Amino acid sequence: MNALHIKQFADAPSTRLLRTLLAGWLTLTLVASATPAASGSPPPRNPAIAAAHGYYQRPVDGRVLRAFDKPEHKWSRGHRGVDLAAPIGATVYSAGEGTVSFAGSVAGRPSVSVTHPDGLRTTYTPVIAHVQAGETVAAGTPLGILDRSYDGYPGLHWGALQGPDDYIDPLSLLQPPRIRLKPV
């Protein structure tokens, strides 16, 4: 194939379309890889906005190390919360307003639980408490400091329960409420 044939092939409409599509795909791939994952990058901490809109905030600003994995049955294996990266000694904040329902040790691990006005209970482990059971806290109130991890994940295990033992994904609490428009 000589240079003339190569130039004709390179200028053909189908080749230009292919090059344009390839360039677009590469651009989208680069933009997507440069954008942090939604679950990995924390939203800014603003208790006033969270409270006014009825949703919760992250207790620490770290990325998700291990996601929620709801077990099929109460007794089944799973991960009943999320692990968020944070260094030992980091301050852990209440995800929402409520009353400290527990501050102590569970299975040898320091833990804090907060019961919120909507009946939801959030749990924070391993946290050395700076609050006491019965104390009222606002969203963003420091609950304590992060202790060393016991399961290999260097950070906070954050759980959320509805009722006595129905675990939900705590990251689902961070979303603003859905607005649905109805026709008039």
C-alpha positions in Angstrom: 0.0 0.0 0.0 1.6 3.3 -1.0 1.3 6.7 0.7 -1.6 7.8 -1.5 -3.8 4.8 -0.6 -3.1 5.4 3.2 -4.0 9.1 2.9 -7.3 8.2 1.1 -8.1 5.6 3.8 -7.3 8.1 6.6 -9.6 10.8 5.1 -12.5 8.4 4.5 -15.7 9.4 6.3 -16.0 6.1 8.2 -12.4 6.4 9.4 -13.0 10.0 10.7 -16.1 8.8 12.5 -14.2 5.9 14.1 -11.4 8.4 15.2 -14.1 10.8 16.7 -15.8 8.0 18.6 -12.5 6.7 19.9 -11.4 10.2 21.0 -14.8 10.7 22.8 -14.6 7.3 24.5 -11.0 8.1 25.7 -12.1 11.5 27.0 -15.0 10.0 29.0 -12.8 7.3 30.4 -10.2 9.8 31.6 -12.8 12.1 33.1 -14.5 9.1 34.9 -11.2 7.8 36.3 -10.3 11.3 37.6 -13.6 11.7 39.4 -13.7 10.3 42.9 -16.3 7.6 43.6 -19.4 8.8 45.3 -19.1 6.4 48.2 -15.4 7.2 48.6 -15.5 11.0 48.9 -17.2 12.4 51.9 -19.6 15.4 51.6 -18.6 18.5 53.5 -19.6 18.4 57.2 -22.4 20.9 57.8 -24.7 19.9 60.7 -27.1 22.8 60.1 -27.8 21.8 56.5 -28.1 18.1 57.4 -30.6 18.8 60.2 -32.6 21.3 58.2 -33.1 18.7 55.4 -33.7 15.7 57.6 -30.6 13.6 56.6 -27.5 12.6 58.4 -23.8 13.4 58.0 -20.7 11.3 58.1 -19.1 10.7 61.5 -15.6 11.0 60.0 -14.4 12.3 56.7 -12.6 9.2 55.5 -13.3 7.1 52.4 -15.2 3.8 52.5 -12.9 0.9 53.2 -15.5 -1.8 53.4 -19.1 -1.4 52.3 -22.4 -2.5 53.9 -23.3 -6.1 53.2 -26.7 -6.9 54.6 -27.0 -10.6 55.7 -29.8 -12.7 54.3 -30.8 -13.7 57.8 -30.2 -12.1 61.3 -27.7 -14.9 62.1 -26.0 -15.0 58.7 -22.6 -13.5 57.8 -22.5 -10.0 56.5 -21.1 -6.6 57.2 -23.7 -4.7 59.3 -22.3 -1.2 58.7 -19.5 0.5 56.8 -15.9 1.0 57.6 -14.6 4.5 57.1 -10.9 5.4 57.0 -9.6 7.5 59.8 -6.5 7.5 61.9 -6.3 6.4 65.5 -7.2 9.4 67.7 -9.4 11.0 65.1 -12.5 12.7 66.5 -15.8 10.9 65.7 -18.9 13.0 65.4 -22.6 12.2 65.8 -24.2 11.6 62.5 -27.4 13.3 63.7 -29.1 14.7 66.7 -30.3 12.3 69.4 -29.6 10.8 72.8 -26.5 8.7 73.6 -28.1 5.3 74.4 -24.8 3.5 75.1 -21.2 4.5 75.8 -19.0 1.7 76.9 -17.5 -1.6 75.8 -19.1 -4.3 73.6 -17.1 -7.6 73.3 -14.0 -5.7 74.5 -14.4 -2.9 72.0 -15.2 0.7 73.0 -18.5 1.7 71.4 -21.0 4.5 71.3 -24.6 4.3 70.2 -27.0 7.3 69.6 -30.8 6.9 69.3 -32.2 9.6 67.0 -35.7 11.2 67.1 -36.9 9.1 64.1 -36.2 5.9 66.1 -33.0 5.1 64.1 -29.9 4.1 66.2 -26.4 4.7 64.9 -23.4 2.9 66.3 -19.7 3.9 66.3 -16.9 1.4 67.0 -14.1 1.4 68.2 -14.7 4.8 69.8 -13.4 5.9 73.2 -16.4 7.9 74.5 -16.3 11.5 75.6 -20.1 11.4 76.1 -22.3 9.4 78.6 -25.5 7.4 78.2 -28.5 9.8 78.5 -26.6 12.8 77.1 -28.3 14.7 74.3 -26.2 15.4 71.3 -26.6 17.5 68.1 -25.5 16.5 64.6 -21.8 17.0 64.5 -21.2 16.7 68.3 -17.9 15.0 69.1 -18.7 11.6 70.6 -15.1 10.5 71.3 -11.9 9.5 69.6 -11.1 6.5 67.4 -9.3 3.7 69.1 -7.2 1.1 67.4 -8.9 -1.3 64.9 -9.6 -4.9 65.9 -10.4 -6.4 62.5 -7.6 -5.0 60.2 -9.5 -2.0 58.9 -7.8 1.2 60.2 -10.9 3.3 60.9 -14.4 3.6 62.1 -17.1 0.9 61.9 -20.4 2.9 61.5 -23.7 1.0 61.8 -27.3 2.0 61.6 -30.4 0.1 62.9 -34.1 0.5 62.5 -35.9 -1.2 65.3 -34.1 -3.7 67.5 -32.0 -5.5 64.8 -32.8 -4.4 61.3 -29.5 -3.1 60.0 -29.5 -0.6 57.1 -26.7 0.9 55.1 -25.6 4.0 57.0 -24.5 5.7 53.8 -28.1 5.7 52.6 -28.8 8.2 55.5 -26.5 10.8 53.8 -28.7 11.4 50.8 -31.1 14.3 50.8 -34.8 13.3 50.5 -36.1 12.6 47.1 -38.4 15.3 45.7 -41.2 14.0 43.6 -43.2 16.4 41.4 -46.8 15.6 40.9 -48.9 17.0 38.0 -51.3 19.8 38.9 
